[in-house]
Each structure stands twice: as structure tokens, then as C-alpha cells.
Amino acid sequence: MLAPLYYLGRHNKLNLIRNVITIGGWTLAYRVGSFIRDIAQSYILGAGLFSDVFSLSFKFANSLRKLFAEGAFNASFLPIFSSSLKDKGHAEAQKIASQIFTWLTLMVSFFSIVCLIFFREIMGGFAAGIDPSGEKFEHLVSIGRICSPYVAASFLAAMFGGILNTLNRFAMPAAAQLILNIFVVIALFCGPLFFPSTAYTMAWATFLSGAAQVLVLWISVKGCGFNIRFDFSSRTEEVKIFFKKLISGAVGSGVLQLNILTDFVVLSFLPTGAISYFYYVDHIHQFPIGILGIAFSTALLPPLTRAIHEKNNAMAQKQMNLGLLFAFIFTFPITVILVSLSEPVIGAVYGRGNFTDEHVAAAYPALTAFSFGLPVYMATKVFSAAFFANKNTRIPLKGGIIAICVNLLFIILLTPCMKHTGIAWATTLSSWSNWIYLATRLKKRCKIHLDEYTLKECGKQVLISLIMLASILLMNNFADPYYLNGGAERNVALLCVSGIATLIFLATGKITNAFSFMKEIRSIDTHKSL
């Protein structure tokens, strides 16, 4: 009974930087593992039929996981559970969590059964461009059925992870993501002995990793003093509110995933290989998003919720503004590198084995397009946390709907002439539309705004990022021959150019005092709003 209070007291000095480093560090390990997994997949499968099939199946499952069981679930569950624990005590919070667990289990079980029975029909819509009577579609249905229970398991994992995050136990939920990559990498070495393709091996590894994540997180939650079990008693009001907010929150916070699902529907109509190009490029694009976006939204939401719950708008505004600056100081230089060095980056990561130079040339323009959306996506994550902390999912929902419409419009306009690269540009432009809408509604709905200090500091970051971009463009004049040679020469040139450019970013940032806001972040004690 005292364990939750012990953990809350033990971590009451945690600040934004430490939380972000904890979550981001483990997520970095997961993303590095994902790169190893993708490199092995591209080396073995290239950009052919089985690569397209697994990419479609995995992206369908993973996008649903990110859509419902990541940001949206935390945004819906965490404020309710946190408020219950603070206001009503351990017993009531455990009851609410047990009831949510019960109904979630029933819901995801139903979802899994529907997928197993009707997956052919589901894929007929999701991959409408693939001939349903062909070999490619048959493999897609078989592999997709194996992967689909991973979505169901991710809901329960997200719930246990949310409980741990509320108790400021950020490490275990982030570390549990590593299980997927560990299982898949092992399967890549063992699978060809038992299955007709590595794609089937990866699908079974995905399925088993979901169950393993749930088990590990459940044990961690129990160790913190919460015995979550089935509870079929009358649902509390908090449980009803949770399920109402889950769907609307999924659209608002997961607009990027909704757009990517739409993107893959369109990609299925394009020639073989386009799905793989998009899949591989999206994983590079998702690398900073997965580390920084999830880390910031997870670390910001608890202190924002506490500050707003206590009507401490000054503290809430300070946390949001400093969180935005902290996000940008990482995102801007990453954006510059990916925009200006997209071709050598793709070549360095995937350019080996069955992924040829021709594949690299076809894939890299999509990375350039995706990269222009990184800063606004991070800003959207920070703004969304402010709305969710206010228990307002309506505005993010409207922003999500606007972004989906913008995405569809530009897909129609750009795909006929730009193929998969046009779809990447459509995704980026939709992220910009979502950010603009949230920014215009922030002050009115949340009573929080971007102050003059924050805008000035953002201006400094933009300036030093432009200086960094100019330095890369200058160095590329000397490094281009080495990029063309490929292999070790390309990789060394890429490391030298990006490394020198990063040093220039840091030096100009020091000169312009662009990092001064970090002192204010360190001074914030997130427990003061309690």
C-alpha cells in the first residue's frame, strides 16, 4: 500500500531534463536496435515482394499501436489515474485501473478475433492496390494475421506503462520496447531454417514480443504495489470518461500515424518497391520523433497535469515554453542534417546487400521531404500535452481532422508525378497544418501562450541552424566525390561533415547565448506544482 507513495516521494525532485534523458535514452537504445533490424531486413530482403509484404503488415500493426496504445492512451489514462491516485488514494486508483484493464482485455480480445477472421477483407481495403488473387496478397494476409495480436498486446502494455509513468518510473516502460528488436534480430538468424521467408520469421517474432512486453510491465507494476486484476463491478465515472477520450485523443495525438496508414493505402497502388522505400525512409524519419517526441510528451504531461490541476497557470506556461525550446534545440540540427545529407544518410544506413544504389537513389528524396516536418511535429507534441493536461481532446481532434484532409489533398496533387516522394511531402504539409491550428487555439483554450522570451530564443535557434546548414552545403562541395564512391569513403565523409557541422552549431549557439534557457529548465522542480 505504501509503495506508490514511496516511489512518488523518492522521485519528487525529478525535472524535465532528467525525465527526458531517462525516456529518451532507453528509446534511443530501441531505435538503434530498430536500425539494426531494418539494416538486416534491407540486406536480406532488399526492396522486393517480401519486403513490401512485411513492411505493409508491420506498419499496419505498428501504426495502430502508436495511434491508440501510445500517445492517445497515455493522454487519456494518465490524467485520470494520476488525479485518482492523488485525490482518492491507492485503493480507488487500483480499482479504476483494474476496471480499465478488464474492459481493455475484452476489447482487444474481440479485436484480435476480428482480425484473424476478417483479415483478408481488412487488407483488401488497406492494400487495395494489390491484386487479391495474386501471390503477394496471399503472403500479406498470412503475415498480417501473425502480426495483428501485437496491437492487442500493446494496449495492455501501454496501460501498465502509464501506471509506471505516473509513479515516475519512466525507465521500464521505455526499456520494454527493446524486447521487439531482440526477438526480431534473433529470429532473423534462426528463421530461414524453419520458414519460407525471413518475413514470416519477423512476423512471429513480432507476435511473441507483444506478449513478453505485457508480462514484463505487469510484473513491474505489481512490484510498485498495484495488483491489477479483472474487475467486473459497475464501471466508475472515470472509466467511462477514459474510453470516451481514447478515440478522440487517438485522432488528435496520432494524426501522423493516421496519415501514414493512409499513405500506405496509396502506396499499395504504386510499383513494387515503393512500399519498401517509404518504410525504410520513414524509420529514419521516426528516429528523432520516436526518441524526442515520445520522451517530451511523456515527461511533460505529468507536471503539466499537476500544475493545471492546482490552477498554477504560470508554472504550466513556463514548463510548456521551456519544453518547446528544449525540443527544438535537438530537432533543428537533426532536421538540417537530414535535409542536406539525405542521400548519403540513406546510403550509409541501407546501401548494402540487396539494397542497391538504385534503391538508394529512389528512396532519399522522400527522406528530404519528411525531414521538413520534424520541427513542427515536435511542437505539436508539446502543444498537445498542454491540451491533454487540460483534459481537452476536442481541439487536438479538430487539428487531426484538418491534417488528414490536407494530407489527402496533397496526396492527390503530388503522387501522380512524384510517386512515394509526393506522399512524404503530403505527410509533412499535413503536420504543418496541424501545428498551425493548435498554435492558434492554445491561448484561448489552455490560457497558455508563447511568450516573448520563448519566441526570441526560438529565433536564436533558427539562426544558428541556418549557419549550420550553410556550413554543410559548403563542405558538400568537397565531400561529394567521396559520397559517390560509396562504402567506407562515403560513411567517413558523412561522419566528418555532420560532426563538423554539429560543432559549428554548438559554437555559434554558445556565442549567441542560444542555450541560456537550459539554466531555467534545471531550476524547475516539477514537484513544486503539487
C-alpha positions as CSV (number, residue, x, y, z in Angstrom):
1,M,0.0,0.0,0.0
2,L,2.8,2.4,0.8
3,A,4.9,1.5,-2.3
4,P,3.2,4.1,-4.7
5,L,3.7,6.9,-2.1
6,Y,7.3,5.8,-1.7
7,Y,8.0,6.0,-5.4
8,L,6.3,9.4,-5.7
9,G,8.3,10.7,-2.8
10,R,11.5,9.2,-4.0
11,H,11.3,10.9,-7.3
12,N,9.7,14.2,-6.3
13,K,12.9,16.1,-7.4
14,L,12.8,14.8,-11.0
15,N,12.8,17.6,-13.5
16,L,12.1,17.7,-17.2
17,I,15.7,17.1,-18.3
18,R,16.2,14.0,-16.2
19,N,12.8,12.5,-17.3
20,V,13.5,13.2,-21.0
21,I,17.0,11.7,-20.7
22,T,15.7,8.6,-19.0
23,I,12.9,8.0,-21.5
24,G,15.0,9.2,-24.5
25,G,18.0,7.1,-23.5
26,W,16.0,3.9,-23.5
27,T,14.1,4.9,-26.6
28,L,17.5,5.6,-28.3
29,A,18.5,2.1,-27.5
30,Y,15.3,0.9,-29.0
31,R,15.7,3.0,-32.1
32,V,19.3,1.8,-32.6
33,G,18.0,-1.7,-32.3
34,S,15.4,-0.9,-34.9
35,F,18.1,0.4,-37.2
36,I,20.0,-2.9,-36.8
37,R,16.7,-4.8,-37.5
38,D,16.0,-2.6,-40.6
39,I,19.6,-2.9,-41.9
40,A,19.3,-6.7,-41.7
41,Q,15.9,-6.7,-43.3
42,S,17.1,-4.5,-46.2
43,Y,20.3,-6.5,-46.6
44,I,18.3,-9.8,-46.8
45,L,15.0,-8.7,-48.5
46,G,16.1,-5.6,-50.4
47,A,13.1,-3.8,-51.8
48,G,11.2,-6.6,-53.3
49,L,7.9,-8.6,-52.8
50,F,8.6,-10.0,-49.3
51,S,10.0,-6.7,-48.1
52,D,6.8,-4.9,-49.3
53,V,4.6,-7.5,-47.7
54,F,6.3,-7.4,-44.3
55,S,6.5,-3.6,-44.4
56,L,2.8,-3.3,-45.0
57,S,1.9,-5.9,-42.3
58,F,4.2,-4.4,-39.7
59,K,3.3,-0.8,-40.5
60,F,-0.4,-1.6,-40.2
61,A,0.1,-3.2,-36.7
62,N,2.7,-0.6,-35.5
63,S,0.7,2.4,-36.6
64,L,-2.4,1.2,-34.8
65,R,-0.2,0.6,-31.7
66,K,1.2,4.2,-31.9
67,L,-2.2,5.6,-32.7
68,F,-4.2,4.1,-29.8
69,A,-1.7,2.5,-27.4
70,E,1.0,5.1,-27.2
71,G,0.2,8.9,-27.2
72,A,-3.6,8.7,-27.1
73,F,-3.7,6.0,-24.4
74,N,-1.3,7.9,-22.1
75,A,-3.1,11.2,-22.8
76,S,-6.4,9.6,-21.8
77,F,-5.3,7.3,-19.0
78,L,-2.5,9.2,-17.2
79,P,-4.5,12.3,-16.1
80,I,-7.4,10.1,-14.8
81,F,-5.1,7.7,-13.0
82,S,-2.9,10.4,-11.6
83,S,-5.8,12.5,-10.3
84,S,-7.4,9.4,-8.7
85,L,-4.2,8.4,-7.0
86,K,-3.7,12.0,-5.7
87,D,-7.3,12.8,-4.7
88,K,-8.8,9.4,-3.8
89,G,-5.9,7.3,-2.8
90,H,-4.3,4.0,-3.7
91,A,-7.3,1.7,-3.4
92,E,-9.6,3.8,-5.7
93,A,-6.8,4.2,-8.2
94,Q,-6.2,0.5,-8.3
95,K,-9.9,-0.2,-8.7
96,I,-10.1,2.3,-11.7
97,A,-7.0,0.7,-13.3
98,S,-8.4,-2.8,-12.8
99,Q,-11.7,-1.9,-14.4
100,I,-9.9,-0.3,-17.4
101,F,-7.7,-3.4,-17.6
102,T,-10.8,-5.6,-17.7
103,W,-12.7,-3.8,-20.4
104,L,-9.5,-3.3,-22.4
105,T,-8.8,-7.0,-22.3
106,L,-12.3,-7.7,-23.6
107,M,-11.9,-5.1,-26.3
108,V,-8.5,-6.2,-27.6
109,S,-9.6,-9.9,-27.5
110,F,-12.5,-9.0,-29.7
111,F,-10.2,-7.0,-32.0
112,S,-7.8,-10.0,-32.3
113,I,-10.6,-12.4,-33.2
114,V,-12.0,-10.0,-35.8
115,C,-8.5,-9.6,-37.4
116,L,-8.0,-13.3,-37.6
117,I,-11.4,-13.9,-39.2
118,F,-11.6,-10.9,-41.5
119,F,-8.0,-10.0,-42.1
120,R,-8.4,-10.8,-45.8
121,E,-11.1,-8.2,-46.1
122,I,-9.2,-5.7,-43.9
123,M,-6.1,-6.0,-46.2
124,G,-8.4,-5.7,-49.2
125,G,-9.1,-2.1,-48.0
126,F,-5.7,-1.3,-46.5
127,A,-3.8,-2.6,-49.5
128,A,-6.4,-2.0,-52.2
129,G,-3.8,-1.7,-54.9
130,I,-2.5,-5.3,-54.6
131,D,-4.3,-7.9,-56.7
132,P,-6.3,-10.0,-54.2
133,S,-5.8,-13.1,-56.4
134,G,-2.1,-12.9,-56.5
135,E,0.8,-14.4,-54.5
136,K,1.7,-11.1,-53.0
137,F,-1.7,-10.6,-51.4
138,E,-1.7,-14.2,-50.0
139,H,1.6,-13.6,-48.2
140,L,0.3,-10.3,-47.0
141,V,-2.8,-11.9,-45.4
142,S,-0.8,-14.7,-43.8
143,I,1.9,-12.5,-42.4
144,G,-0.6,-9.8,-41.3
145,R,-2.6,-12.3,-39.3
146,I,0.5,-13.3,-37.4
147,C,1.4,-9.7,-36.6
148,S,-2.1,-8.4,-35.6
149,P,-2.1,-9.7,-32.0
150,Y,0.8,-7.4,-31.3
151,V,-1.6,-4.5,-31.5
152,A,-3.8,-6.0,-28.8
153,A,-0.9,-6.7,-26.5
154,S,0.3,-3.1,-27.0
155,F,-2.9,-1.7,-25.4
156,L,-2.2,-3.6,-22.2
157,A,1.5,-2.7,-22.3
158,A,0.5,0.9,-22.6
159,M,-1.7,0.8,-19.6
160,F,0.9,-0.8,-17.4
161,G,3.4,1.7,-18.7
162,G,1.1,4.5,-17.9
163,I,0.8,3.4,-14.3
164,L,4.6,3.3,-14.0
165,N,5.0,6.7,-15.7
166,T,2.5,8.2,-13.1
167,L,4.8,6.9,-10.4
168,N,7.8,8.5,-12.2
169,R,9.1,5.0,-13.1
170,F,9.9,6.0,-16.7
171,A,12.8,3.6,-17.4
172,M,10.9,0.3,-17.5
173,P,8.2,1.3,-20.0
174,A,10.8,2.8,-22.3
175,A,13.1,-0.2,-21.9
176,A,10.4,-2.7,-22.6
177,Q,10.4,-1.6,-26.2
178,L,13.7,-3.3,-26.7
179,I,12.0,-6.7,-26.5
180,L,10.6,-6.3,-30.0
181,N,14.1,-5.8,-31.5
182,I,15.7,-8.5,-29.5
183,F,13.1,-11.1,-30.6
184,V,13.2,-10.0,-34.3
185,V,17.1,-9.9,-34.5
186,I,17.2,-13.4,-33.0
187,A,14.6,-14.6,-35.5
188,L,16.5,-13.1,-38.5
189,F,19.3,-15.5,-37.8
190,C,17.2,-18.6,-36.9
191,G,14.1,-18.1,-39.0
192,P,15.3,-19.1,-42.5
193,L,15.7,-22.7,-41.2
194,F,12.0,-23.1,-40.5
195,F,10.0,-20.7,-42.7
196,P,9.8,-20.0,-46.5
197,S,10.9,-16.4,-46.0
198,T,12.5,-14.2,-43.4
199,A,9.3,-12.1,-43.5
200,Y,7.4,-14.9,-41.8
201,T,10.1,-15.2,-39.1
202,M,9.9,-11.5,-38.4
203,A,6.1,-11.7,-38.1
204,W,6.2,-14.5,-35.5
205,A,8.9,-12.6,-33.5
206,T,6.6,-9.5,-33.5
207,F,3.7,-11.6,-32.2
208,L,5.8,-13.1,-29.3
209,S,7.4,-9.8,-28.3
210,G,4.0,-8.3,-27.6
211,A,3.2,-10.9,-25.0
212,A,6.6,-10.6,-23.5
213,Q,6.2,-6.8,-23.1
214,V,2.9,-7.2,-21.3
215,L,4.4,-9.8,-18.9
216,V,7.4,-7.7,-18.0
217,L,5.4,-4.5,-17.4
218,W,2.7,-6.3,-15.4
219,I,5.4,-7.7,-13.1
220,S,6.9,-4.1,-12.7
221,V,3.5,-2.6,-11.8
222,K,2.9,-5.4,-9.2
223,G,6.3,-4.6,-7.7
224,C,5.2,-1.0,-7.2
225,G,2.2,-2.1,-5.1
226,F,-0.6,-2.2,-7.7
227,N,-2.3,-5.6,-8.1
228,I,-4.2,-5.1,-11.3
229,R,-6.7,-7.9,-11.9
230,F,-10.1,-8.4,-13.5
231,D,-12.9,-6.3,-12.0
232,F,-16.4,-6.7,-13.5
233,S,-18.1,-4.5,-10.9
234,S,-20.1,-1.4,-12.0
235,R,-17.9,1.0,-14.0
236,T,-16.8,4.2,-12.3
237,E,-17.3,7.5,-14.0
238,E,-13.5,7.8,-14.6
239,V,-13.6,4.6,-16.6
240,K,-16.4,5.9,-18.8
241,I,-14.5,9.2,-19.3
242,F,-11.4,7.2,-20.3
243,F,-13.0,5.3,-23.1
244,K,-14.7,8.4,-24.4
245,K,-11.5,10.3,-24.6
246,L,-9.4,7.4,-26.1
247,I,-10.9,7.6,-29.6
248,S,-10.9,11.3,-29.9
249,G,-7.5,11.5,-28.4
250,A,-6.2,8.9,-30.8
251,V,-7.1,11.1,-33.8
252,G,-5.7,14.3,-32.2
253,S,-2.4,13.0,-30.9
254,G,-1.8,10.3,-33.5
255,V,-2.5,12.3,-36.7
256,L,0.9,11.3,-38.1
257,Q,0.0,7.6,-37.7
258,L,-3.4,8.1,-39.3
259,N,-1.7,9.9,-42.2
260,I,0.9,7.1,-42.6
261,L,-1.9,4.5,-42.7
262,T,-3.5,6.5,-45.4
263,D,-0.1,6.8,-47.1
264,F,0.3,3.0,-47.3
265,V,-3.1,2.5,-48.8
266,V,-2.0,4.8,-51.7
267,L,1.5,3.2,-51.8
268,S,-0.1,-0.2,-52.5
269,F,-1.1,1.1,-55.9
270,L,2.5,2.0,-56.8
271,P,5.1,-0.3,-58.4
272,T,6.8,-3.0,-56.2
273,G,9.5,-1.4,-54.1
274,A,7.7,1.9,-53.4
275,I,6.3,0.5,-50.1
276,S,9.8,-0.6,-49.0
277,Y,11.4,2.7,-49.9
278,F,8.7,4.6,-47.9
279,Y,9.0,2.1,-45.0
280,Y,12.8,2.4,-44.7
281,V,12.8,6.1,-45.0
282,D,10.0,6.5,-42.5
283,H,12.1,4.6,-39.9
284,I,15.0,7.1,-40.3
285,H,12.4,10.0,-40.0
286,Q,10.9,8.3,-37.0
287,F,14.2,8.0,-35.2
288,P,14.2,11.5,-33.7
289,I,10.4,11.5,-33.4
290,G,10.5,8.3,-31.5
291,I,13.2,9.4,-29.1
292,L,12.3,13.1,-28.6
293,G,8.6,13.1,-29.4
294,I,7.6,10.3,-27.1
295,A,10.1,11.4,-24.4
296,F,8.8,15.0,-24.3
297,S,5.1,14.1,-24.4
298,T,5.6,11.5,-21.7
299,A,7.8,13.7,-19.5
300,L,5.8,16.9,-20.0
301,L,2.3,15.5,-19.4
302,P,2.6,14.6,-15.6
303,P,4.0,18.0,-14.5
304,L,1.6,19.9,-16.7
305,T,-1.3,18.0,-15.4
306,R,-0.3,18.7,-11.8
307,A,0.2,22.4,-12.5
308,I,-3.1,22.8,-14.2
309,H,-4.9,20.7,-11.6
310,E,-3.6,23.2,-9.0
311,K,-4.5,26.1,-11.3
312,N,-0.9,27.2,-11.4
313,N,-1.0,28.6,-14.9
314,A,2.3,30.4,-14.6
315,M,4.1,27.2,-13.8
316,A,2.3,25.4,-16.6
317,Q,3.2,28.0,-19.2
318,K,6.8,28.0,-18.1
319,Q,7.1,24.3,-18.4
320,M,5.5,24.2,-21.8
321,N,7.6,27.0,-23.2
322,L,10.8,25.7,-21.9
323,G,9.9,22.2,-23.1
324,L,9.3,23.6,-26.6
325,L,12.8,25.3,-26.6
326,F,14.4,22.1,-25.2
327,A,12.7,20.1,-28.0
328,F,13.8,22.5,-30.8
329,I,17.4,22.6,-29.7
330,F,17.7,18.9,-30.6
331,T,15.3,18.9,-33.6
332,F,16.6,21.8,-35.6
333,P,20.2,20.4,-36.1
334,I,18.7,16.9,-36.9
335,T,16.5,18.5,-39.5
336,V,19.4,20.3,-41.1
337,I,21.5,17.2,-41.3
338,L,18.7,15.0,-42.8
339,V,17.6,17.7,-45.3
340,S,21.1,18.4,-46.6
341,L,22.6,14.9,-46.3
342,S,19.6,12.7,-47.1
343,E,21.3,10.7,-49.9
344,P,24.5,9.8,-48.0
345,V,22.4,9.0,-44.9
346,I,20.2,6.5,-46.8
347,G,23.3,5.0,-48.4
348,A,25.1,4.7,-45.1
349,V,22.2,3.1,-43.4
350,Y,20.8,0.8,-46.1
351,G,23.1,0.8,-49.0
352,R,24.4,-2.8,-48.9
353,G,23.4,-6.3,-49.8
354,N,20.2,-6.5,-51.8
355,F,19.5,-2.8,-51.3
356,T,21.3,-1.4,-54.3
357,D,22.5,2.1,-55.3
358,E,19.4,2.3,-57.5
359,H,17.3,1.8,-54.4
360,V,19.2,4.5,-52.5
361,A,18.6,7.0,-55.4
362,A,14.9,6.2,-55.3
363,A,14.5,6.4,-51.6
364,Y,16.4,9.5,-50.5
365,P,14.1,12.3,-51.9
366,A,11.4,11.0,-49.5
367,L,13.7,11.5,-46.5
368,T,14.3,15.1,-47.6
369,A,10.5,15.7,-47.7
370,F,9.8,14.0,-44.4
371,S,12.6,16.0,-42.6
372,F,11.0,19.4,-43.2
373,G,8.2,18.3,-40.9
374,L,10.3,17.4,-37.9
375,P,10.3,20.7,-36.0
376,V,6.5,21.2,-36.3
377,Y,5.8,17.6,-35.3
378,M,7.8,18.2,-32.1
379,A,5.9,21.5,-31.5
380,T,2.7,19.7,-32.0
381,K,3.7,17.1,-29.4
382,V,4.4,19.8,-26.8
383,F,1.2,21.7,-27.6
384,S,-0.9,18.5,-27.5
385,A,0.4,17.8,-24.0
386,A,-0.9,21.2,-22.9
387,F,-4.4,20.4,-24.3
388,F,-4.4,16.9,-22.8
389,A,-3.3,18.2,-19.4
390,N,-6.4,20.4,-19.5
391,K,-8.4,17.3,-20.4
392,N,-9.2,18.9,-23.7
393,T,-9.1,16.3,-26.5
394,R,-11.5,18.2,-28.8
395,I,-9.0,20.7,-30.1
396,P,-6.4,18.1,-31.0
397,L,-9.2,16.1,-32.6
398,K,-10.1,19.0,-34.9
399,G,-6.5,19.6,-35.7
400,G,-6.1,16.0,-36.6
401,I,-9.1,16.1,-38.9
402,I,-7.7,19.2,-40.6
403,A,-4.3,17.5,-41.1
404,I,-5.9,14.3,-42.5
405,C,-7.8,16.4,-45.1
406,V,-4.6,18.3,-46.0
407,N,-2.7,15.0,-46.3
408,L,-5.4,13.6,-48.7
409,L,-5.4,16.8,-50.8
410,F,-1.7,16.8,-51.4
411,I,-1.5,13.0,-52.0
412,I,-4.0,13.6,-54.8
413,L,-2.0,16.5,-56.2
414,L,1.6,15.2,-55.8
415,T,1.5,11.4,-56.1
416,P,0.9,11.2,-59.8
417,C,4.1,13.0,-60.6
418,M,6.3,12.3,-57.5
419,K,5.2,8.8,-56.5
420,H,6.2,7.8,-53.0
421,T,8.1,11.2,-52.5
422,G,4.9,13.0,-53.1
423,I,3.2,11.1,-50.3
424,A,6.1,12.1,-48.0
425,W,5.6,15.8,-48.8
426,A,1.9,15.4,-48.2
427,T,2.6,14.0,-44.7
428,T,4.9,16.9,-43.9
429,L,2.4,19.5,-45.1
430,S,-0.3,18.0,-43.0
431,S,1.9,18.2,-39.9
432,W,2.4,21.9,-40.6
433,S,-1.4,22.4,-40.8
434,N,-2.0,20.6,-37.5
435,W,0.7,22.7,-35.8
436,I,-0.7,26.0,-37.1
437,Y,-4.2,25.1,-35.9
438,L,-3.0,24.1,-32.4
439,A,-0.9,27.2,-32.0
440,T,-3.8,29.5,-32.8
441,R,-6.1,27.8,-30.3
442,L,-3.5,27.4,-27.4
443,K,-4.0,30.7,-25.6
444,K,-7.8,30.7,-25.8
445,R,-8.4,27.1,-24.7
446,C,-5.5,26.5,-22.3
447,K,-4.7,30.0,-21.1
448,I,-1.1,29.3,-22.1
449,H,0.8,31.2,-24.8
450,L,4.2,31.5,-26.4
451,D,5.8,34.5,-24.6
452,E,8.2,37.0,-26.0
453,Y,11.2,35.3,-24.4
454,T,10.4,31.9,-26.0
455,L,9.9,33.5,-29.4
456,K,13.3,35.3,-29.1
457,E,15.1,32.1,-28.1
458,C,13.4,30.2,-31.0
459,G,14.8,32.9,-33.3
460,K,18.3,32.3,-32.0
461,Q,17.9,28.6,-32.6
462,V,16.7,29.2,-36.2
463,L,19.7,31.5,-36.8
464,I,22.4,29.0,-35.6
465,S,20.6,26.2,-37.6
466,L,20.8,28.3,-40.8
467,I,24.6,28.8,-40.1
468,M,24.9,25.0,-39.7
469,L,23.0,24.4,-43.0
470,A,25.3,26.9,-44.8
471,S,28.4,25.1,-43.5
472,I,27.1,21.7,-44.7
473,L,26.3,23.0,-48.2
474,L,29.9,24.4,-48.3
475,M,31.5,21.2,-47.2
476,N,29.4,19.1,-49.6
477,N,31.3,20.7,-52.5
478,F,34.4,18.9,-51.2
479,A,32.7,15.7,-49.9
480,D,30.5,14.9,-53.0
481,P,33.2,12.7,-54.7
482,Y,33.5,10.6,-51.5
483,Y,29.7,10.2,-51.3
484,L,29.7,8.9,-54.9
485,N,32.4,6.3,-54.1
486,G,30.1,4.7,-51.5
487,G,31.2,2.3,-48.9
488,A,33.6,3.3,-46.2
489,E,34.6,6.5,-48.0
490,R,31.0,7.8,-48.1
491,N,30.4,6.9,-44.4
492,V,33.6,8.6,-43.2
493,A,32.8,11.7,-45.3
494,L,29.3,11.8,-43.8
495,L,30.5,11.5,-40.3
496,C,33.1,14.2,-40.8
497,V,30.7,16.7,-42.4
498,S,27.9,16.1,-39.9
499,G,30.3,16.1,-37.0
500,I,32.0,19.4,-38.0
501,A,28.5,21.0,-38.7
502,T,27.4,19.9,-35.2
503,L,30.4,21.6,-33.7
504,I,29.6,24.8,-35.6
505,F,26.1,24.6,-34.3
506,L,27.3,24.3,-30.7
507,A,29.9,27.0,-31.1
508,T,27.5,29.5,-32.7
509,G,24.9,28.6,-30.0
510,K,27.4,29.4,-27.3
511,I,28.4,32.7,-29.0
512,T,24.7,33.8,-29.4
513,N,23.8,32.5,-25.9
514,A,21.1,30.2,-27.5
515,F,21.5,27.7,-24.8
516,S,20.8,30.0,-21.8
517,F,17.2,28.6,-21.4
518,M,18.8,25.3,-20.1
519,K,19.5,27.0,-16.8
520,E,15.9,27.8,-16.3
521,I,14.9,24.2,-17.0
522,R,17.3,22.9,-14.4
523,S,15.9,25.3,-11.9
524,I,12.4,23.8,-12.2
525,D,11.4,21.4,-9.6
526,T,8.4,19.5,-11.1
527,H,7.1,18.7,-7.7
528,K,6.5,22.3,-6.8
529,S,3.2,22.3,-8.6
530,L,1.9,19.5,-6.3
